[in-house]
């Protein structure tokens, strides 16, 4: 399987509060620090689209964490 075809769980943290409708099919969770966590199981193309949307919205990217495995489930 090509790496670009794999679905991986990503947790993306941005500054500020984000509206759920800005990121369809992803879980958007406000955090107490005034940041938002955006999570979802996506492929590389979708990840690039999410990052472009973050840029276009003028959001500050704090971190990105990936949890790659065959099922796209984060390691515990």
Helices and strands as residue ranges (DSSP letters): G 3-5, E 8-15, G 20-22, E 27-30, E 35-42, H 44-56, E 61-67
